[in-house]
């Protein structure tokens, strides 16, 4: 289940949505994979989004492709950093780690949740979880990840 958090902050969610909309047009991979993603929650350093899985997201076995999970961990980590203090720059990746726990298939929806665990003057550390949606609620974990970004302006 998704973690129990305070209510979504409408101003922070609006900032994260604007941040995302400003970056999406300059990223062909985000346009291809995340065209249907919907941001659903934002608070200080936390972002949630949902994505219906299509043929663009699955591997030859019909399960969510590992590269899609990696892209989602990268993407939501950046948005969580933007939600930390409404910043407009989220840095560049220094490393990313992913654990593949289970799968989801075409036609399933997933929820991606990202946390900015620490945003310092030089580095930001994020964690993320991808869960399959079951009965309109977050269900089994599909993947977890951590992501470090160099954020010094």
Residue pairs with C-beta under 8 A, 6 or more apart in sequence:
1 137
1 138
2 48
2 111
2 113
2 129
2 131
2 138
3 113
5 41
5 43
5 46
6 43
7 43
8 40
8 41
8 42
8 43
9 42
9 43
9 44
12 42
12 43
12 44
12 83
12 86
13 39
13 41
13 42
15 42
15 82
15 83
15 86
16 39
16 42
16 47
16 79
16 82
16 83
17 39
19 79
19 82
19 88
20 39
20 79
23 30
24 30
24 31
24 34
25 31
29 71
30 71
30 75
32 56
33 56
33 57
33 68
33 71
34 51
34 71
34 72
34 75
36 51
36 52
36 54
37 49
37 50
37 51
37 112
38 49
38 50
38 51
39 47
39 48
39 49
39 79
40 48
40 49
40 50
40 111
41 47
41 48
42 48
42 79
42 83
43 83
44 83
44 84
44 85
45 80
45 81
45 83
45 84
45 115
45 116
45 117
45 119
46 80
46 83
46 113
46 114
46 115
46 116
47 76
47 79
47 80
47 82
47 83
47 113
47 114
48 111
48 112
48 113
48 114
49 76
49 79
49 111
49 112
50 109
50 110
50 111
50 112
50 133
51 57
51 72
51 109
51 110
51 112
52 107
52 108
52 109
53 64
53 104
53 105
53 106
53 107
53 108
53 109
53 110
54 106
55 106
57 64
57 65
57 68
57 106
58 64
58 65
58 68
58 105
58 106
59 65
59 66
62 105
62 106
63 103
63 104
63 105
64 103
64 104
64 105
64 110
64 130
64 142
64 143
66 98
66 100
69 98
69 100
69 130
69 142
69 143
69 145
70 96
70 98
70 145
72 112
72 128
72 130
72 143
73 96
73 98
73 114
73 128
73 130
73 143
73 145
73 146
73 147
74 93
74 96
74 147
75 112
76 112
76 113
76 114
76 126
76 128
77 96
77 114
77 116
77 124
77 126
77 127
77 128
77 145
77 147
77 149
78 90
78 91
78 149
79 90
79 114
80 114
80 115
80 116
80 126
80 128
81 87
81 90
81 91
81 116
81 119
81 124
81 126
81 149
81 151
82 88
82 90
83 116
84 116
84 119
84 124
85 119
89 151
89 153
90 124
90 149
90 151
91 124
91 149
91 150
91 151
91 152
92 149
92 150
93 147
93 148
93 149
93 150
94 123
94 148
94 149
94 150
95 147
95 148
96 145
96 146
96 147
96 148
97 145
97 146
97 147
98 143
98 144
98 145
99 143
99 144
99 145
100 142
100 143
101 140
101 141
101 142
101 143
101 144
102 132
102 140
102 141
102 142
103 142
104 110
104 132
104 142
108 132
108 133
109 132
109 133
110 130
110 131
110 132
110 133
110 142
111 130
111 131
111 133
111 138
112 128
112 129
112 130
113 128
113 129
113 130
113 131
113 138
114 126
114 127
114 128
115 126
115 127
115 128
116 124
116 125
116 126
117 125
117 126
117 127
118 124
118 125
119 125
119 151
120 151
121 151
121 152
122 150
122 151
122 152
123 148
123 149
123 150
123 151
124 148
124 149
124 151
125 146
125 147
125 148
126 146
126 147
126 148
126 149
127 144
127 145
127 146
127 147
128 144
128 145
128 146
128 147
129 141
129 143
129 144
129 145
130 141
130 142
130 143
130 144
131 138
131 139
131 140
131 141
131 142
132 138
132 139
132 140
132 142
133 139
134 140
